[in-house]
Amino acid sequence: MRNVFWLLGLAALAVALALLVGHNQAMVSLFWPPYRFDVSFNFVLLCLVVGFVLLYLAIRAVTMLRELPRQAKRWRSLQMERAAVGAVMDSLAHQLAGRFVRAQSAALSALEQLNGQPAEQWPRRGQLQLLAHLLVAEAAQSLQNRSTRDEHLQAALHPQLAKASPEVREGALLRAVRWAVEDRDVQAARSHLAELPQGAARRIQALRLKLRVARLGGATGEALETARLLAKHRAFSPEASRSIVRGLALDALREAHDISRLQTVWSKLDASERAMPELVLAAVDRAHRFPSDDPHGDETTQVHTLVSAWMEPLWPQFASLGADQQKQLALALEPGLARLEAAGLARLEQSQRQWPNNPYLQYLTGQACRQRQLWGKAAQLLGQASHSLNDPSLLRRTWCALAMLAEERGDVAGAQNAWKRAALMDH
């Protein structure tokens, strides 16, 4: 279609020229005293056109000649820029391939070329310099050359260069945090994290580094909060997130040195975390480890009340617990059986009826009945537990309880046999 319009335009031009000069008899008289020249108008018009074309070509030729030095300078600048970019790319390629000495040499070569040119000639010179400094620092870190690494890191974090590319500066800060973690320098890592902008500090990479710094510095509470954020943003798989959060929560529980601190740590856990059997059993075990001046005092009662409340979420999932966890549950509940309220006793009996063959529930319910002087039911449940329990300590306690029950009903032979069985559990 465009060619058709060009043909129509040329045809129109040809028609206009034919109408203008085809039968034009006009003359142009030129006077140069004492001479007179009579020239055809068509010839004058042709000379004007040719003269205009020649003048235009002459001007263009002069302009091109004047532009030659500038074009040559621009060509040299482009060649140097290409060489600098190529050196940066070579350094990155060597870095990825594990050739750290070559990567450092290529990045230093790029810096020499970049530093030899003014900034106004290369619009992205600052960004290239930042990347080259980072590549040198990364290679130096891999080569364990900390002085060179710190020198080029400080150059990359210089405010004048940082204005050229804020994104590269954020990357430099993240790399600095990672290097500080590798050097186990918590103070330096926290200092670099504090320099990150607010938006960059919420990114997954920054949160991962923050988690590592918190764990390295022993800040379990901060690490737990960061792990929750990472799990929320799906930075790990669900299984890995659960494992990390569980491990940090266990550390936080172990660090509690009194019952009030333990209660504070427990209150800060999420509902899903308070339902984890490992955390419940760890909290209960930690609560029982705190010494008490009065075994029957208010503090001991408070501990048993807290333990009962913490273990409430475990009852619906009791059947899914492992044998070791069921054993820990039994050992955790046993000290508070004497103070067990009616609702707690009803829950225990209901669970025992729901899983009648479970030896740990038989043991707990039998001990609870014995302490409430329900001798017959206690003897029946403890007798069943004595045939199913495999743990020596629980078996010894079971036979001791059976011996006491036999003495209560005057069965001397049964009591002696039970005491003998209990004594054998100690060997």
Stockholm file with secondary structure:
# STOCKHOLM 1.0

chainA/1-427         MRNVFWLLGLAALAVALALLVGHNQAMVSLFWPPYRFDVSFNFVLLCLVVGFVLLYLAIRAVTMLRELPRQAKRWRSLQMERAAVGAVMDSLAHQLAGRFVRAQSAALSALEQLNGQPAEQWPRRGQLQLLAHLLVAEAAQSLQNRSTRDEHLQAALHPQLAKASPEVREGALLRAVRWAVEDRDVQAARSHLAELPQGAARRIQALRLKLRVARLGGATGEALETARLLAKHRAFSPEASRSIVRGLALDALREAHDISRLQTVWSKLDASERAMPELVLAAVDRAHRFPSDDPHGDETTQVHTLVSAWMEPLWPQFASLGADQQKQLALALEPGLARLEAAGLARLEQSQRQWPNNPYLQYLTGQACRQRQLWGKAAQLLGQASHSLNDPSLLRRTWCALAMLAEERGDVAGAQNAWKRAALMDH
#=GR chainA/1-427 SS CHHHHHHHHHHHHHHHHHHHHSSCCCEEEEEETTEEEEEEHHHHHHHHHHHHHHHHHHHHHHHHHHHHHHHHHHHHHHHHHHHHHHHHHHHHHHHHHTCHHHHHHHHHHHHHHHHTSCTTTCTTHHHHHHHHHHHHHHHHHHTTCHHHHHHHHHHHTCHHHHTTCHHHHHHHHHHHHHHHHHTTCHHHHHHHHHHSCHHHHTSHHHHHHHHHHHHHTTCHHHHHHHHHHHHHTTCSCHHHHHHHHHHHHHHHHHTCCSHHHHHHHHHTSCHHHHTCHHHHHHHHHHHHHSCCSCTTSHHHHHHHHHHHHHTGGGGGGGGGSCHHHHHHHHHHHGGGSTTCCHHHHHHHHHHHHHSTTCHHHHHHHHHHHHHTTCHHHHHHHHHHHHHHCCCHHHHHHHHHHHHHHHHHTTCHHHHHHHHHHHHHTTC
#=GC SS_cons         CHHHHHHHHHHHHHHHHHHHHSSCCCEEEEEETTEEEEEEHHHHHHHHHHHHHHHHHHHHHHHHHHHHHHHHHHHHHHHHHHHHHHHHHHHHHHHHHTCHHHHHHHHHHHHHHHHTSCTTTCTTHHHHHHHHHHHHHHHHHHTTCHHHHHHHHHHHTCHHHHTTCHHHHHHHHHHHHHHHHHTTCHHHHHHHHHHSCHHHHTSHHHHHHHHHHHHHTTCHHHHHHHHHHHHHTTCSCHHHHHHHHHHHHHHHHHTCCSHHHHHHHHHTSCHHHHTCHHHHHHHHHHHHHSCCSCTTSHHHHHHHHHHHHHTGGGGGGGGGSCHHHHHHHHHHHGGGSTTCCHHHHHHHHHHHHHSTTCHHHHHHHHHHHHHTTCHHHHHHHHHHHHHHCCCHHHHHHHHHHHHHHHHHTTCHHHHHHHHHHHHHTTC
//
